[in-house]
Structure formats: structure tokens, C-alpha cells
Amino acid sequence: MTIALDTRPLDVLSDFPAIPAGWAYLDTAATSQKPRPVIDAITRGYGETYATVHRGVYQRSADMTFAYEAARERVAKFLGGAANEVVFVRGATEGINLVAQCWAGTHLKAGDRILLSTLEHHSNIVPWQMVAERIGAEIDVVPLTADQRIDLDAMAAMLTPAHKLVALAHVSNVLGSVLDARRAADLAHGVGAKILLDGCQAVPRMAVDMAALDCDFYVFSGHKLYGPTGIGVLWGRYELLDAMPPYQGGGSMIDKVTFAKTTYAPPPGRFEAGTPHIIGVVGLHAAIDYVDGIGLDRIHAHETALVRQAREALSKLNSVKLFGPDDSAGIVSFAVEGVHPHDVATILDEGNVAIRAGHHCAQPLMEALGVPATARASFGVYNGADDIAALVAGIERVTRIFG
Ligand SMILES: Cc1ncc(COP(=O)(O)O)c(C=O)c1O
């Protein structure tokens, strides 16, 4: 795809009431700010239309159930899957834990192998370690290329029929590197492994399509997609979900309960025990409508252009070292020579620029990069060239202060 280098604002800043004038919010990879339509949907949900779902026979509850299931249909359309393949979870973390416990925990045996990469978020490392330890499976780690992408040539050489699952970030939350997800899926399937993609940083930044990616599981968090916290999605191929036992028991996930034996509902209900985050789901629906209204191709082009402009401006500062490839999606990690990233972030904050500093829940990646932490600027639909100017001015101030 040709990227139009256009860093003009998408003209949506006024949709975001929590971004005051003059504040450069550059921490969207951690969580995005919320547009008015999402805030309104949540307010309306609690203030006008609220009731439980899947339980009440009264009209209000039937309407709320309809809205809840309409959101599931909307997510399915957004991802290019079927509604019965969409499981509502608390976020990407819960989605990965669910697959680790319910799929890997029941389909893997001692000696089987799981393949991860060096750049994974802890959410896509620790759940696999927990299940691997329990069943005696082994974990292998794909290294990075020189330009800090997941090295798919190395992955091709590492994969064996003992690998049953590959779990990779679609976009790195630290480096912004974009995975060639289809090639990764083809490689995994070539040895009979399933592939899970952690789409947390991809879904807000590019159009995704489950059929085109040919993945088996895909997870993302609503709060990074301009939606509420506490809601996320696990998409899984229906036949895989159908062959998985639930990992939480309770209301809604059952077919029939007796003390002698309980049978479970089909997916996705089987994995949604208890009263769900009803208004979270409603807010997520509004968020998907919002980003689709702008257009994910436009968002992708805009953020890629911002990254290029930021990298170009930062590379002119002698003290700055950049991480990640030039075509990163929406995220730029960097270091300022001789200054701890926390000090960089604190001084930037004094100039009304909000960035993230730390290990970004990716300690193995920090080790591979040979740093304890990085500073990270990440963009959203509301950012523009003025935010990059504020970032650069802030870093110039950092270098002046630290000499
Ligand atoms: C790539 C990636 N994976 C997983 C997560 C975990 O998301 P959550 O904390 O919303 O479950 C994050 C959040 O930073 C992320 O960036």
C-alpha cells in the first residue's frame, strides 16, 4: 500500500473532551482518549436504557440484550468473522489467558512447544509460561531482525511439528513494527500449529480481516480502540472454540445444571460466565462505529505519516537514539543519551507533552535492546504535526537541562 505522507490533523480533536488545548497526548498505545460518541453511548446506556441481558423477560432487558448482541455482530463485521466467534472478555490479557487455559491447557501435552517472539508484551508471555509449566510444554523465542521486526526467516527455521501454537504481536507496543501476519500464519500452519495474534496495537491502527490473516485466534482491548476499559474481544475459529472447555463457571455459560452433571452452552456464551460488562460492550460498539466512520485506512496513513515525521525530526537531534523500523505503525520508542527515560518523560510533562517511559511490559525486549527502559511516543487519531513539534521542543529542553 502507498502511504500518503499527510500529517494534517484528521480534524477530530474536538470530538475528545478530555484533551485540553495545548496538551500533546502521546500515550495512545497505553490507552486512547475517548470520543464524544463513545462517552454519549455509555451515558445513555446507564442513564436511559440500562437493564441486564440474557435474563429478563421484560421489554427493557430484551432491548438491552438486543443491543448487546448487536454489538457482537458489529465486532464480527469489523473483524471479518462470524458473531458466534466473538467472545467478550475484559481485554487482550483475559483473551490470551482464556486461550492459554482452555485451548493450550487441554490440547497440549508434555514435550509440545509454543513459539513466541522477543518483542511480546508480558500478556503474551506469562499466560503461556503458566500453562507450559503446568503441562510440561516448552517455549521457544523468535529473535528480531536487524531493523527490529519479528524475524520470520528465523521463525521458519525454528518451527518443527512439535510446535502446536505460535503467539505473536500483530504490532509491537514498543517498536511499532508490523508483523507480516499472513506469512506468520502460513508458516505456523505449515507445521500444523495454530496461531494467535495479539492485535492490541494493530486494531486501532489498521484494518484487519480474519479471513485474509488466516489466523486461529485474535485478541484486542476496547480501551486502546477509543472504547471503554474492562472490555475486549477474543475472536476464535468456531470449531476451535467449540472444542474448548470453559475456564470459568457461573450463570449464562450453561446449557443445563444438575448436581450430577452440568452441560455447557455453545460458544461464545460458554466463555462469558456471569453478568457481562454490558455497557462496556455498548461503548465498544460506539467506538468501532467511530473509527470506521473516520476510516481505518485513513487512520493508518495518518499515523504512519506522523511516525515518519517524528522519526525524521528526532533523528536530527544528536542525543536521540531511535528504536524500531521506519515504517512503524503509530509508535516511536527512543532514548536520549545519558538521560533516564523517566526523566525525559517528567521534563516533557512540564511542557504539556504526555509520553510513556519504562519497560512497557516488555522486559525481555528491553534486555534484547540492551536498555532498562525506553521513552515512547504513540499517536492516535487526534494527533497532528503540532504534537510532534511539542515533542521535539521538549526533548531539546531535556538536552539543555542535562547538558
Ligand atoms: C501489544 C499488547 N498486548 C497486550 C496488552 C495488554 O492489554 P490489556 O492490558 O488491555 O489487557 C497491551 C497493552 O498495553 C499491548 O500493548
Ligand as a Chemical Component Dictionary entry (heavy atoms), coordinates in Angstrom:
data_LIG
# 
_chem_comp.id                   LIG 
_chem_comp.type                 NON-POLYMER 
_chem_comp.pdbx_formal_charge   0 
_chem_comp.three_letter_code    LIG 
# 
loop_
_chem_comp_atom.comp_id 
_chem_comp_atom.atom_id 
_chem_comp_atom.alt_atom_id 
_chem_comp_atom.type_symbol 
_chem_comp_atom.charge 
_chem_comp_atom.model_Cartn_x 
_chem_comp_atom.model_Cartn_y 
_chem_comp_atom.model_Cartn_z 
_chem_comp_atom.pdbx_ordinal 
LIG C1 C1 C 0 0.684  -5.489 22.441 1  
LIG C2 C2 C 0 -0.109 -5.546 23.709 2  
LIG N1 N1 N 0 -0.589 -6.729 24.131 3  
LIG C3 C3 C 0 -1.331 -6.835 25.234 4  
LIG C4 C4 C 0 -1.625 -5.739 26.003 5  
LIG C5 C5 C 0 -2.464 -5.913 27.222 6  
LIG O1 O1 O 0 -3.671 -5.207 27.077 7  
LIG P1 P1 P 0 -4.675 -5.064 28.303 8  
LIG O2 O2 O 0 -3.866 -4.586 29.466 9  
LIG O3 O3 O 0 -5.676 -4.060 27.832 10 
LIG O4 O4 O 0 -5.276 -6.414 28.535 11 
LIG C6 C6 C 0 -1.141 -4.497 25.625 12 
LIG C7 C7 C 0 -1.370 -3.304 26.466 13 
LIG O5 O5 O 0 -0.509 -2.451 26.593 14 
LIG C8 C8 C 0 -0.381 -4.387 24.431 15 
LIG O6 O6 O 0 0.081  -3.208 24.007 16 
# 
loop_
_chem_comp_bond.comp_id 
_chem_comp_bond.atom_id_1 
_chem_comp_bond.atom_id_2 
_chem_comp_bond.value_order 
_chem_comp_bond.pdbx_ordinal 
LIG C1 C2 SING 1  
LIG C2 N1 SING 2  
LIG C2 C8 DOUB 3  
LIG N1 C3 DOUB 4  
LIG C3 C4 SING 5  
LIG C4 C5 SING 6  
LIG C4 C6 DOUB 7  
LIG C5 O1 SING 8  
LIG O1 P1 SING 9  
LIG P1 O2 DOUB 10 
LIG P1 O3 SING 11 
LIG P1 O4 SING 12 
LIG C6 C7 SING 13 
LIG C6 C8 SING 14 
LIG C7 O5 DOUB 15 
LIG C8 O6 SING 16 
# 
